[in-house]
Amino acid sequence: MTHYSSLGSDGCPEEEDPEYQHHGGFPEYGPASPGAGFRRFVTTMRRLQDLAVSADPGDDVWDEAAARAAALVELLGPFQAEEGKGPAGRTPDLPGMGSLLLPPWTLTRYRPDGVEMTGSFSRFHVGGNHAVHGGVLPLLFDHMFGMVSHAAGRPISRTAFLHVDYRKITPIDTPLVIRGRVTRTEGRKAFVSAELVDARDSGEATLAEGTGLMVRLLPGQP
């Protein structure tokens, strides 16, 4: 489950549920507007993630890299903030909302009837033989389902189940598209689905399909 208070929809969740902001005790995290340095930092860190799993230098280079990484930790350590305070995960104009946890995908459609994101995977996401690790795709689908639920004006929800069918190998360094929507609702339940497709293929070959259930939190639920 992901709560994106910074992204609006045609509907107003508060009209459907006056207690929308209070379900589960979730605070309202507004969008962040960090300076250009944060964008450069996140972009560089994503590149560093790729190199961390692919570089093969000598021991002296590893020693220097470790020292530089330690210096960065020392620099940022004093500024660690509570959840919802930093820009990571709250910067909607950055791929992956500026969060290194999320794949660097960009929102291209955000409507009550469906959400679309475009992006690609990189060396950091490889499971083997230049294919995306199977465990990465459920993360992408769960991110999508949080977006879908919020775009549809659903109150704050958590993922009750998520199922992924792998249709074809998902390649790295390839433009891809994921599309999702709410398929039906039953009270607190919202059933959702999405497809990951290869954007290079004129027929848009399906790489994976996901289905899930998002359940609205009751007051006080974490």
DOGULUM-668010 format. One record per residue (C-alpha): z, x, y. Coordinates in steps of 0.001 Angstrom, whole numbers, plus 500000, padded with zeros to 6 digits. Layout:
Z,X,Y .
...
//
This chain:
500000,500000,500000 .
499186,501223,503449 .
500072,499608,506768 .
497560,500206,509538 .
498951,498474,512580 .
496404,500208,514776 .
493465,498342,513291 .
492914,494801,514423 .
490960,491979,512790 .
489458,488728,513968 .
492567,486909,512777 .
496151,487434,513895 .
498590,488025,510999 .
501485,486805,513156 .
499839,483370,513336 .
499826,483158,509535 .
503335,484531,509201 .
505690,484714,512230 .
507833,487199,510294 .
504855,489503,509693 .
506383,492502,511435 .
509652,492181,509535 .
508534,492034,505908 .
510029,494875,503968 .
511614,496287,507081 .
508367,498014,508017 .
508405,499160,511644 .
505280,498746,513740 .
503575,502133,513922 .
501050,502217,516749 .
497985,504472,516830 .
498372,508094,517847 .
496164,509877,520356 .
496750,513584,519756 .
494853,516273,521615 .
491830,518119,520300 .
494087,520713,518711 .
495238,518258,516044 .
491645,517458,515086 .
490899,521172,514743 .
494106,521676,512779 .
493326,518923,510258 .
489701,520052,509872 .
490818,523638,509301 .
493523,522590,506851 .
490988,520640,504801 .
488812,523730,504636 .
491883,525742,503653 .
492560,523283,500826 .
489060,523963,499494 .
489589,527715,499704 .
493045,527508,498132 .
491492,526196,494910 .
488303,528281,494961 .
488959,531684,496552 .
489352,534770,494354 .
490238,537724,496583 .
492251,540797,495733 .
496033,540947,495764 .
496138,542436,499257 .
494274,539437,500679 .
496577,537026,498861 .
499559,538880,500321 .
498153,538530,503829 .
497234,534878,503275 .
500770,534131,502064 .
502234,535824,505128 .
499996,533830,507466 .
500852,530583,505674 .
504550,531391,505973 .
504092,532030,509693 .
502450,528618,510099 .
505349,526956,508288 .
507767,528747,510588 .
505776,527583,513627 .
505656,523904,512659 .
509005,523615,510875 .
511092,522865,513971 .
508824,519942,514844 .
509061,517971,511584 .
509527,514328,512602 .
510463,511044,510976 .
507833,508870,509311 .
505572,507171,511824 .
506235,509665,514614 .
503622,512351,513958 .
499858,511786,514336 .
499042,512241,510631 .
498078,508876,509153 .
498095,507235,512602 .
494868,508566,514098 .
492160,506042,513148 .
489308,507951,514783 .
489805,510876,512375 .
488611,510943,508752 .
491430,509868,506471 .
493425,508705,509504 .
494260,512366,510105 .
496309,512547,506891 .
495686,515404,504453 .
496904,513148,501642 .
493892,510875,502054 .
490291,511889,501359 .
488449,512563,504645 .
486562,509284,504729 .
485492,507375,507836 .
485839,503637,508418 .
482409,502111,509115 .
483145,498396,508713 .
486425,496541,509177 .
486142,492760,508962 .
488152,489952,507358 .
485398,489522,504758 .
485226,493184,503799 .
485751,496845,504593 .
483425,499831,504195 .
484117,503560,504339 .
481774,506533,504013 .
482566,510089,503075 .
482360,512751,500417 .
484580,514826,498192 .
484837,518602,498283 .
485893,521530,496120 .
489547,520599,496599 .
488926,517372,494642 .
487219,518939,491606 .
488646,518145,488179 .
486095,520195,486263 .
482395,520999,486078 .
481895,520175,489783 .
482946,516555,489242 .
485657,514769,491207 .
488994,514628,489373 .
489511,511196,487839 .
492932,510882,489448 .
491488,511188,492950 .
489489,507969,492732 .
492500,505636,492319 .
493903,507148,495530 .
490678,506274,497343 .
490668,502749,495911 .
494321,502207,496829 .
493601,503383,500370 .
490700,500922,500490 .
492802,498044,499160 .
495409,498606,501864 .
492625,498465,504449 .
491129,495347,502858 .
494448,493521,502800 .
495179,494272,506435 .
491638,493477,507601 .
491894,490074,505927 .
494989,489319,508000 .
497350,489464,505041 .
501018,490193,505766 .
502367,493600,504777 .
501830,494056,501037 .
502264,496575,498256 .
499998,497384,495350 .
501114,495517,492212 .
498351,496894,490006 .
495181,498918,490357 .
492472,499316,487724 .
489509,501686,487962 .
486399,501642,485772 .
484507,504941,485820 .
480776,504230,485556 .
479282,507653,486313 .
480457,511139,487190 .
481397,511301,490879 .
479872,514453,492417 .
481265,516590,495222 .
479449,517404,498469 .
477510,514148,498212 .
477429,511236,500706 .
479182,508248,499167 .
480130,504722,500224 .
483006,502495,499149 .
483069,498758,499896 .
485954,496390,499262 .
487108,492851,499880 .
489695,490202,499020 .
488267,488084,496206 .
490924,485362,496092 .
494483,484603,497135 .
497390,482804,495488 .
500385,482512,497780 .
501832,486006,498149 .
499089,487470,495946 .
495755,488841,497130 .
493282,489937,494469 .
490975,492698,495681 .
487940,494590,494428 .
485777,497509,495528 .
482827,499646,494439 .
482118,503335,494996 .
478392,504065,495222 .
476118,507068,495704 .
474621,506733,499192 .
471686,509003,498305 .
470331,506542,495784 .
468116,503820,497245 .
469481,501588,494511 .
473018,502719,495328 .
474104,503723,491835 .
477655,502558,491143 .
479989,505444,490338 .
483231,503503,489930 .
484610,500007,490347 .
488166,499045,491175 .
490221,495876,491075 .
493763,495351,492216 .
496516,492986,493214 .
498290,493235,496561 .
501562,491289,496809 .
503098,490317,500130 .
506584,491715,500582 .
509537,489406,500937 .
511925,490021,503841 .
514038,493070,503066 .
511796,494457,500333 .
511047,498189,500751 .
//
